[in-house]
Amino acid sequence: MRRIRLIILIVFCMSTLPGCASLLASQIAKGGGSQVTGNFGWTVEEVVCDTSHHCVPVTRLLDNESLSLTLEFDFYINQNHKIWHFEALTDSQQSKPLENDLILLFAGYNQPAKILTLHQQWLEVITGADVWVVPGAEQAEHFTFGLDYVAPLVSEISRQQPEKVHLVGFSMGALAARGVMEQIDNGRLYLIAPMTDFRVAVNALWNSAYKNKFYTLFIGDETVEEAVDIVYERAGKTAQDTALVQRIEHMQGTAFIYASLDDKVTPASKWLQIKRAGLQLKTYPQMTHVEMVALFRQDLLEDVTADLLGRTITSADTDIIGIMCDASDTECLNRLPADDDGSED
């Protein structure tokens, strides 16, 4: 069946180039349909709306009592395997530095929102803040780069009246995070591998993942460029609407940018030209885009946590950031708690 679909795509593209660009545009707008399975019984999806009945679903945690005090996650990215383990202190010991605040996690393009619920639980435990997860832009009924999420979220923030709002945007999620930041006066922005140029991002993904596949031999670079134009046209947006670097440069308030020098999808070089008060750029060598949005390295995890909490964080602060080990690092793995299966030797 998969081979048949590929043949149909090739024949379609050979017969009508504009039609092929339109098909590619549709695929870009709806994403790859990534799914995450598992027990997410501690979360609930809640729809928030503005006065014009524009709505967005956000994932919230049911209550503090449902939070797990022990979290563990295995990461497999680009042949690298890491294990992250977090074990919280009891409530009587754990400080709540952001307990009157709100944290919004904006999922990136094709980044399943549910995968962020692990970080959602962790952040709510260590900060005391209410933490919401906002879905990726491709999850909307009509794709607009996530910018249609802004008005409902601003309306809900106005209703909730948190002391501070921490807007954490992953990749394309940075666009909606920035949009909310521009309309509130108590926000702080944290952008992880933020999408600086949609056209650059699409071409980078195309060149790395698809260009050398046999079934794309008849699809030229000009077809990909045309597909990008169609996505903008259907979204009712222009490249200026997604020009994140320029918007951040003229934006008021605090913003932290975390970008990799080796990320071809959202290159850090785009940020090097900006010099303004309130903006801090932190760069990380030898990290791909996927690794960045997964918070796949200790120094990145430490920096994001330190900026959120407003204090220095080091690897010794395991009660806050847990322990992250390479799967081949026996010394580090020995620091992780042994599995307790209840058996007696």
C-alpha positions in Angstrom: 0.0 0.0 0.0 2.8 2.4 0.9 4.5 1.7 -2.5 1.3 2.4 -4.3 0.9 5.7 -2.6 4.5 6.7 -3.6 3.9 5.7 -7.2 0.7 7.8 -7.2 2.6 10.8 -5.9 5.3 10.4 -8.6 2.7 10.1 -11.4 0.8 13.1 -10.0 3.9 15.3 -9.8 5.0 14.3 -13.3 1.6 15.2 -14.7 1.1 18.5 -13.0 3.8 20.5 -11.3 1.5 23.1 -9.7 -0.7 20.3 -8.4 2.4 18.7 -6.8 3.2 21.9 -5.0 -0.3 22.1 -3.7 -0.1 18.5 -2.5 3.2 19.2 -0.7 1.7 22.3 0.9 -1.2 20.3 2.3 1.3 17.7 3.7 3.3 20.5 5.3 0.2 22.1 6.9 -1.1 18.9 8.5 2.3 17.5 9.6 3.3 13.9 9.9 0.6 12.7 12.3 3.1 11.8 15.1 1.5 9.9 17.9 2.5 9.2 21.5 0.9 6.4 23.4 0.9 5.7 27.1 -0.9 6.5 30.3 -1.7 10.2 30.4 -4.4 9.9 33.1 -2.9 12.8 35.1 -3.8 15.3 32.3 -7.0 16.8 31.0 -7.6 18.8 27.8 -9.5 22.0 28.3 -10.6 24.4 25.6 -10.0 28.1 26.2 -11.6 30.8 24.1 -11.6 34.5 23.5 -14.7 36.8 23.2 -15.0 36.1 19.5 -15.2 32.3 20.2 -11.8 31.5 18.8 -10.6 28.6 20.8 -7.5 26.5 21.5 -7.3 23.2 23.5 -4.6 23.2 26.3 -3.4 20.3 28.3 -3.5 20.8 32.0 -2.6 18.6 35.0 -5.6 17.4 37.0 -4.2 18.5 40.4 -1.0 18.5 42.4 -1.9 15.3 44.2 -1.9 13.4 40.8 1.7 14.4 40.0 4.3 11.7 40.0 7.2 12.3 42.3 9.4 10.0 40.2 9.8 10.5 36.4 12.1 8.7 34.0 12.4 9.0 30.3 14.6 7.2 27.7 15.7 9.4 24.8 16.8 7.8 21.5 17.9 10.5 19.0 20.4 10.1 16.1 21.9 6.9 17.5 22.3 8.5 20.9 20.6 7.1 23.9 20.2 9.0 27.1 18.2 8.4 30.3 16.8 11.1 32.4 15.6 10.4 36.0 13.9 12.8 38.3 12.8 12.2 41.9 11.1 15.0 43.7 11.5 15.9 47.4 8.4 15.6 49.5 6.0 18.6 49.5 7.2 19.7 52.9 10.8 20.0 51.6 10.1 21.3 48.1 10.1 25.1 47.6 7.6 26.7 45.2 9.3 29.7 43.8 6.8 30.3 41.0 3.6 29.2 42.8 1.6 32.3 41.7 2.8 32.1 38.1 1.7 30.4 34.9 4.0 28.5 32.5 2.9 27.8 29.0 4.7 25.2 26.9 4.2 25.7 23.2 4.8 22.5 21.2 6.8 22.7 18.0 5.7 21.7 14.6 4.9 17.9 14.6 6.0 17.7 18.2 3.3 15.7 20.0 1.9 17.8 22.8 1.7 14.8 25.1 5.4 14.2 25.0 5.7 17.6 26.8 3.6 16.4 29.7 6.7 14.8 31.2 8.3 18.2 31.3 4.9 19.6 32.4 4.8 17.4 35.5 8.5 18.1 36.3 8.1 21.9 36.0 4.9 22.0 38.1 6.7 20.0 40.9 9.9 22.2 41.0 8.2 25.6 40.5 4.7 25.3 41.9 3.4 27.1 38.9 0.3 26.1 36.9 1.7 24.6 33.7 -0.2 24.3 30.4 0.8 22.6 27.2 -0.3 24.3 23.9 -0.5 22.0 20.8 1.6 22.4 17.7 0.4 24.6 14.9 -0.5 21.7 12.6 -3.1 20.5 15.1 -5.3 23.5 14.4 -8.3 23.1 12.2 -6.9 25.8 9.9 -3.1 26.0 9.8 -1.9 29.6 10.6 1.6 28.8 12.1 -0.1 28.7 15.6 -0.8 32.4 15.5 -4.6 31.8 15.9 -3.8 30.5 19.4 -2.7 33.9 20.6 -6.1 35.6 21.2 -7.7 32.8 23.2 -4.6 32.4 25.3 -4.3 36.1 26.0 -8.0 36.1 27.0 -7.5 33.2 29.4 -4.4 34.8 30.9 -6.4 38.0 31.5 -9.1 35.9 33.3 -6.6 33.9 35.4 -4.5 36.9 36.4 -1.2 35.1 37.2 1.6 37.1 38.8 4.0 36.3 35.9 3.6 34.3 32.7 6.5 32.2 31.4 6.2 31.5 27.7 8.3 28.5 26.6 8.2 28.1 22.8 9.8 25.1 21.0 10.7 25.5 17.4 7.5 26.8 15.5 5.8 27.1 18.9 8.0 30.2 19.3 5.7 32.2 17.0 2.6 31.8 19.2 4.7 32.3 22.3 6.0 35.6 20.9 2.5 36.6 19.9 1.2 36.2 23.4 4.3 38.0 24.8 3.5 41.1 22.7 0.0 41.3 24.2 0.7 40.9 28.0 2.7 43.0 30.3 3.9 40.4 32.8 5.6 37.9 30.4 9.0 36.3 30.1 9.9 34.5 26.9 12.0 31.3 26.6 12.5 30.1 23.0 14.2 26.8 22.4 15.5 26.3 18.8 13.0 28.9 17.7 11.9 28.9 14.0 13.5 32.0 12.5 12.6 31.4 8.8 9.9 29.0 7.7 11.3 28.7 4.2 14.8 27.9 5.5 13.2 25.3 7.9 11.2 23.6 5.2 14.1 23.4 2.8 16.4 22.1 5.5 14.0 19.3 6.4 13.4 18.5 2.7 17.1 18.3 2.0 17.9 16.1 5.0 14.9 13.8 5.0 13.4 13.5 1.5 15.5 15.0 -1.3 17.6 11.8 -1.9 14.6 9.4 -1.8 13.8 7.8 -5.1 10.2 8.8 -5.0 11.1 12.5 -4.9 13.4 12.5 -7.9 10.7 14.3 -10.0 10.1 17.0 -7.4 12.5 19.9 -7.9 13.5 22.6 -5.5 11.3 25.1 -7.2 8.3 22.9 -6.4 9.2 23.0 -2.7 9.5 26.8 -2.9 6.1 27.0 -4.5 4.6 24.8 -1.8 5.9 27.2 0.9 4.2 30.1 -1.0 1.0 28.1 -1.0 1.2 27.4 2.7 1.5 31.1 3.4 -1.4 31.9 1.0 -3.8 29.4 2.6 -2.8 30.5 6.1 -3.6 34.1 5.2 -0.1 35.1 6.4 3.1 36.5 5.0 6.7 35.9 5.7 6.6 39.2 7.7 4.1 37.6 10.1 6.6 34.8 10.9 9.7 37.0 10.9 10.6 36.1 14.5 14.0 37.7 14.7 12.8 41.1 13.6 9.8 40.9 15.9 11.9 39.9 18.9 14.4 42.7 18.1 11.7 45.4 18.6 9.8 43.6 21.4 9.7 44.8 25.0 10.4 42.5 27.9 12.8 39.7 28.8 13.6 37.0 26.3 16.0 34.0 26.4 17.0 32.3 23.2 18.5 28.8 23.2 19.9 27.9 19.8 22.4 25.4 18.3 25.2 26.4 16.0 24.7 23.1 14.2 20.9 23.2 13.8 20.2 23.5 10.1 16.4 23.9 10.6 16.6 26.9 13.0 20.2 28.1 12.8 21.6 30.1 15.7 23.4 32.5 13.2 20.1 34.4 12.7 20.3 35.7 16.3 23.9 36.9 16.3 23.0 40.2 14.7 20.6 41.3 17.5 21.9 43.4 20.4 19.3 44.7 22.7 18.7 44.9 26.4 16.5 42.2 27.8 17.6 39.5 25.3 20.0 36.7 26.2 21.3 34.3 23.5 22.8 31.0 24.6 24.3 28.7 21.9 25.1 25.0 22.0 27.5 23.3 19.6 26.9 19.9 18.1 23.2 19.7 18.7 20.6 19.0 16.1 17.2 20.5 16.0 15.5 17.4 17.4 18.0 17.2 20.2 17.4 20.9 21.1 13.6 20.6 21.3 14.0 17.4 23.4 16.3 19.3 26.0 18.7 16.5 25.2 21.8 17.8 26.9 22.7 18.6 30.5 24.0 22.2 29.9 20.8 23.1 27.9 18.5 21.7 30.6 20.5 23.5 33.3 20.3 26.9 31.5 16.5 26.7 30.8 15.9 25.7 34.4 18.1 28.5 35.8 16.5 31.1 33.7 13.0 30.0 34.7 13.8 30.0 38.4 16.1 33.0 38.4 19.0 31.2 40.1 22.2 29.3 39.3 21.6 25.6 38.6 24.4 23.0 38.3 24.5 19.3 37.8 24.7 18.9 41.6 21.1 20.2 41.9 19.6 16.8 41.2 16.5 17.6 43.3 15.6 20.2 40.7 16.9 18.9 37.3 17.3 15.2 38.1 20.1 13.1 36.6 20.8 12.8 32.8 23.1 10.0 31.7 24.5 8.7 28.5 23.3 5.1 28.3 27.0 4.0 28.0 28.1 6.0 31.0 28.2 3.3 33.7 29.4 5.7 36.4 26.4 8.0 35.9 24.0 5.1 35.6 25.1 3.9 38.9 23.8 7.1 40.5 20.3 6.2 39.4 18.1 4.4 41.9 17.9 0.6 41.4 14.6 -0.8 40.2 12.7 -2.2 43.1 10.7 -5.2 42.0 9.8 -6.3 45.5 11.8 -9.5 45.3 14.0 -10.8 48.1 17.3 -12.6 47.5 
